[in-house]
């Protein structure tokens, strides 16, 4: 049986790991906002959004940059808005899905 050497992909998805981490934090946010971990969720979401926005900018997919700069502003831990209720819970879910979709779609050509 002949084994075929796998050829590396032509693209790399740099935004996938930070997008996954931020999405996990946002999916857990409704539970964590009831504890002292609420600031951690805000930091993870805001920093993850800025990282994903930077990778989107590098990939020349500026529309994702706009989305994630807005996420970074809404979830900023320095001057938190103090949103509450069902709409905020839905917004966290929507942002988590946006992180997952962007992590899968933002890709840059592999060098070398």
C-alpha positions in Angstrom: 0.0 0.0 0.0 1.5 3.3 -1.1 1.3 6.2 1.3 0.7 9.6 -0.2 2.6 12.5 1.4 0.2 15.2 2.4 0.7 18.5 0.7 0.4 21.5 3.0 -2.5 23.8 2.3 -1.9 27.0 0.4 -3.6 29.1 3.0 -3.3 29.6 6.8 -6.1 30.6 9.1 -4.5 32.8 11.7 -7.8 34.1 13.2 -9.0 30.6 14.0 -7.4 30.1 17.5 -8.3 33.5 18.9 -11.7 33.3 17.4 -12.3 29.9 19.1 -11.1 31.2 22.4 -13.3 34.3 22.3 -16.3 32.3 21.1 -15.9 29.9 24.0 -15.8 32.8 26.5 -18.9 34.3 24.9 -20.8 31.1 24.9 -20.0 30.8 28.6 -20.7 34.4 29.3 -24.3 34.1 30.5 -23.1 31.8 33.3 -19.9 33.7 34.0 -21.5 37.1 34.3 -23.2 35.9 37.5 -19.7 35.4 39.1 -16.5 37.4 39.6 -15.3 36.1 36.2 -17.3 38.7 34.3 -14.3 41.0 33.8 -12.4 38.1 32.3 -15.1 37.5 29.7 -14.9 41.2 28.7 -11.1 41.1 28.4 -11.1 37.9 26.4 -13.8 39.1 24.0 -12.2 42.5 23.5 -8.7 41.3 23.0 -9.8 38.4 20.8 -11.8 40.9 18.7 -8.8 43.1 18.2 -6.6 40.2 17.2 -9.2 38.9 14.8 -9.6 42.4 13.4 -5.9 42.6 12.8 -5.7 39.3 11.0 -8.7 40.3 8.9 -6.9 43.5 8.0 -3.8 41.6 7.0 -5.9 39.2 4.9 -7.5 42.3 3.2 -10.9 41.4 4.4 -11.7 44.8 5.8 -15.4 44.1 6.4 -14.4 41.7 9.3 -12.2 44.5 10.7 -15.3 46.7 11.0 -17.3 44.0 12.7 -14.6 43.1 15.3 -13.7 46.7 16.1 -17.3 47.2 17.0 -17.2 44.0 19.1 -14.1 45.3 20.9 -15.8 48.6 21.7 -19.0 46.9 23.0 -17.2 44.4 25.1 -14.4 46.7 26.3 -13.5 46.1 29.9 -12.0 49.6 30.6 -15.3 51.5 30.2 -18.0 48.8 30.3 -21.4 49.7 29.1 -23.2 47.5 31.7 -25.6 45.8 29.3 -28.0 43.3 30.7 -31.0 41.2 29.8 -32.1 39.0 27.0 -30.8 41.3 24.2 -27.3 41.2 25.7 -27.4 37.4 26.0 -28.5 37.2 22.3 -25.7 39.7 21.4 -23.1 37.5 23.1 -24.3 34.5 21.1 -24.3 36.4 17.8 -20.8 37.7 18.5 -19.6 34.1 19.4 -21.0 32.9 16.1 -19.3 35.8 14.3 -15.9 34.8 15.9 -16.4 31.2 14.7 -17.4 32.2 11.1 -14.5 34.8 10.8 -12.0 32.3 12.2 -13.0 29.9 9.5 -13.2 32.4 6.6 -10.3 34.7 7.3 -7.3 33.2 5.6 -4.0 34.4 4.1 -1.7 32.8 1.6 1.0 30.7 3.1 4.5 31.9 2.5 7.3 29.7 1.4 
